[in-house]
């Protein structure tokens, strides 16, 4: 499966760079964020934050993204903590007052940091996975959060660690919840799950994202 994903990503990146698609990218950036044109563009932007960030969409299920967009629109002063950085970090920075995002991959952290260096409301941290620092980063940040995103490594441990830092009316976006290894942790976290399955940015197949809430 991973071999197929890598082949798809490489092919998409090669196609995305064709000059004949310049007009396509311009139109996609101004199209409906929930529509087929924006989604189709995201398929070619997979693993390319330089293309994904201008499209203004995270690598999540489309319906779940729309729900989080509405959630943040009602909370302009929202604090967000994110496990796993990417285009979603930039997307969140446009919708929240403060975003703290922790990333385990040093090269990706540097690449993304250069792309969002102008976002004054973002703190982008690199924490190694060989110590508890990655999972514990939310405690390092301190305080409670309106939204917590679990979309990086050690997701079960991150979910458990995040629980004390979620505001009573806050929500958790947990991505890729179709993976069986996450199901027990979600069932046991004490929150209700709204699980979305269907069209998802960056991939040509339907996928899962869940919103966990009181």
FENKAFEN-V239547 format. One record per residue. N is the residue number from 1. RES is the residue in three letters. PSI is psi in radians with two decimals (NA if undefined). OMEGA is omega in radians with two decimals (NA if undefined). Layout:
n: <N	N>
res: <RES	RES>
psi: <PSI	PSI>
omega: <OMEGA	OMEGA>
This chain:
n: <1	2	3	4	5	6	7	8	9	10	11	12	13	14	15	16	17	18	19	20	21	22	23	24	25	26	27	28	29	30	31	32	33	34	35	36	37	38	39	40	41	42	43	44	45	46	47	48	49	50	51	52	53	54	55	56	57	58	59	60	61	62	63	64	65	66	67	68	69	70	71	72	73	74	75	76	77	78	79	80	81	82	83	84	85	86	87	88	89	90	91	92	93	94	95	96	97	98	99	100	101	102	103	104	105	106	107	108	109	110	111	112	113	114	115	116	117	118	119	120	121	122	123	124	125	126	127	128	129	130	131	132	133	134	135	136	137	138	139	140	141	142	143	144	145	146	147	148	149	150	151	152	153	154	155	156	157	158	159	160	161	162	163	164	165	166	167	168	169	170	171	172	173	174	175	176	177	178	179	180	181	182	183	184	185	186	187	188	189	190	191	192	193	194	195	196	197	198	199	200	201	202	203	204	205	206	207	208	209	210	211	212	213	214>
res: <UNK	UNK	UNK	UNK	UNK	UNK	UNK	UNK	UNK	UNK	UNK	UNK	UNK	UNK	UNK	UNK	UNK	UNK	UNK	UNK	UNK	UNK	UNK	UNK	UNK	UNK	UNK	UNK	UNK	UNK	UNK	UNK	UNK	UNK	UNK	UNK	UNK	UNK	UNK	UNK	UNK	UNK	UNK	UNK	UNK	UNK	UNK	UNK	UNK	UNK	UNK	UNK	UNK	UNK	UNK	UNK	UNK	UNK	UNK	UNK	UNK	UNK	UNK	UNK	UNK	UNK	UNK	UNK	UNK	UNK	UNK	UNK	UNK	UNK	UNK	UNK	UNK	UNK	UNK	UNK	UNK	UNK	UNK	UNK	UNK	UNK	UNK	UNK	UNK	UNK	UNK	UNK	UNK	UNK	UNK	UNK	UNK	UNK	UNK	UNK	UNK	UNK	UNK	UNK	UNK	UNK	UNK	UNK	UNK	UNK	UNK	UNK	UNK	UNK	UNK	UNK	UNK	UNK	UNK	UNK	UNK	UNK	UNK	UNK	UNK	UNK	UNK	UNK	UNK	UNK	UNK	UNK	UNK	UNK	UNK	UNK	UNK	UNK	UNK	UNK	UNK	UNK	UNK	UNK	UNK	UNK	UNK	UNK	UNK	UNK	UNK	UNK	UNK	UNK	UNK	UNK	UNK	UNK	UNK	UNK	UNK	UNK	UNK	UNK	UNK	UNK	UNK	UNK	UNK	UNK	UNK	UNK	UNK	UNK	UNK	UNK	UNK	UNK	UNK	UNK	UNK	UNK	UNK	UNK	UNK	UNK	UNK	UNK	UNK	UNK	UNK	UNK	UNK	UNK	UNK	UNK	UNK	UNK	UNK	UNK	UNK	UNK	UNK	UNK	UNK	UNK	UNK	UNK	UNK	UNK	UNK	UNK	UNK	UNK>
psi: <-0.75	-0.62	-0.75	-0.72	-0.75	-0.69	-0.72	-0.80	-0.77	-0.72	-0.74	-0.72	-0.66	-0.74	-0.69	-0.51	-0.02	2.30	-0.43	-0.28	0.09	-0.78	-0.62	-0.77	-0.73	-0.76	-0.68	-0.66	-0.41	0.03	3.01	2.29	-0.33	-0.02	3.07	-0.56	-0.77	-0.74	-0.77	-0.69	-0.66	-0.50	-0.60	-0.18	0.11	2.33	0.37	1.47	-0.46	-0.50	-0.62	-0.69	-0.80	-0.45	-0.32	0.98	2.50	2.89	1.17	3.02	2.43	-0.78	-0.72	-0.69	-0.74	-0.66	-0.72	-0.64	-0.80	-0.67	-0.81	-0.55	-0.53	-0.06	1.27	-0.31	0.38	2.49	2.37	2.37	2.39	2.19	1.97	1.81	2.80	-2.66	-0.50	-0.56	-0.79	-0.73	-0.79	-0.64	-0.42	-0.16	-0.14	2.76	-0.66	2.35	2.19	2.14	2.30	2.36	2.42	-0.41	2.01	-0.76	-0.74	-0.68	-0.78	-0.79	-0.83	-0.69	-0.65	-0.57	-0.47	0.42	-0.32	-0.01	1.70	-0.24	0.20	2.32	2.06	1.98	2.53	2.21	2.29	2.59	-0.16	-0.12	2.97	0.01	-0.59	-0.95	-0.66	0.02	-0.56	-0.58	-0.64	-0.67	-0.71	2.77	-3.10	2.78	2.52	-0.66	2.32	2.26	2.20	1.74	0.54	-2.38	2.90	0.87	-0.65	-0.77	-0.67	-0.70	-0.83	-0.71	-0.54	-0.44	-0.79	-0.24	0.12	2.25	2.67	-0.58	0.29	3.03	2.78	2.23	1.98	2.04	2.75	0.74	0.11	-0.20	2.21	-0.49	-0.20	-0.22	-0.73	-0.77	-0.67	-0.76	-0.60	0.04	-0.26	0.02	2.76	2.66	2.20	1.93	2.14	2.30	2.26	-2.68	2.27	2.50	2.53	-0.22	2.55	0.12	2.74	2.53	3.00	2.46	2.50	2.58	2.11	2.32	2.86	NA>
omega: <-3.13	3.10	3.12	3.12	-3.14	3.12	3.10	-3.12	3.14	3.13	-3.14	-3.14	3.12	3.14	-3.07	-3.09	-3.13	-3.09	-3.14	-3.11	-3.11	3.13	3.10	3.14	3.14	3.13	-3.11	-3.11	-3.13	3.13	3.10	3.13	-3.11	-3.04	-3.06	-3.09	3.11	3.12	3.14	3.10	-3.14	3.11	3.14	-3.10	-3.10	-3.14	3.12	-3.12	3.10	3.09	-3.10	-3.08	3.07	3.09	3.11	3.02	3.09	3.12	3.13	2.97	-3.04	-3.12	3.08	3.10	3.13	3.11	3.11	3.08	3.12	3.12	-3.12	3.11	3.12	-3.10	-3.07	3.12	-3.02	2.95	-3.11	2.97	-3.06	2.94	-3.14	-3.02	3.11	3.09	3.10	3.13	3.09	3.12	3.14	-3.10	3.11	-2.99	-3.10	3.11	-3.07	3.09	3.01	-3.06	-3.14	-3.07	-3.10	-3.02	-3.03	-3.13	3.11	3.10	3.14	-3.13	-3.14	-3.14	3.10	-3.09	-3.08	-3.10	-3.14	-3.12	-3.07	-3.12	-3.11	2.92	-3.09	-3.06	2.96	3.10	-3.09	3.14	-3.11	3.09	3.10	-2.99	-3.12	-3.14	-3.08	-3.08	-3.13	3.06	3.07	3.13	3.09	3.13	3.14	-3.02	3.06	-3.12	3.01	-3.14	3.10	-3.01	-3.14	3.13	3.08	-2.97	3.13	3.11	3.13	3.11	3.14	-3.12	-3.05	-2.98	-3.13	-3.06	3.11	3.08	-3.12	3.12	-3.13	3.13	3.06	2.99	3.13	-3.05	3.06	-3.06	2.98	-3.14	-3.02	-3.08	3.13	-2.94	-3.10	-3.13	3.12	3.13	-3.03	-3.03	3.12	3.11	3.03	-3.11	2.92	-2.99	-3.11	3.10	3.14	-3.08	-3.09	3.14	3.00	-3.11	-3.07	-3.13	3.12	-3.10	-3.04	2.80	-3.14	3.01	-3.13	-3.02	3.14	NA>
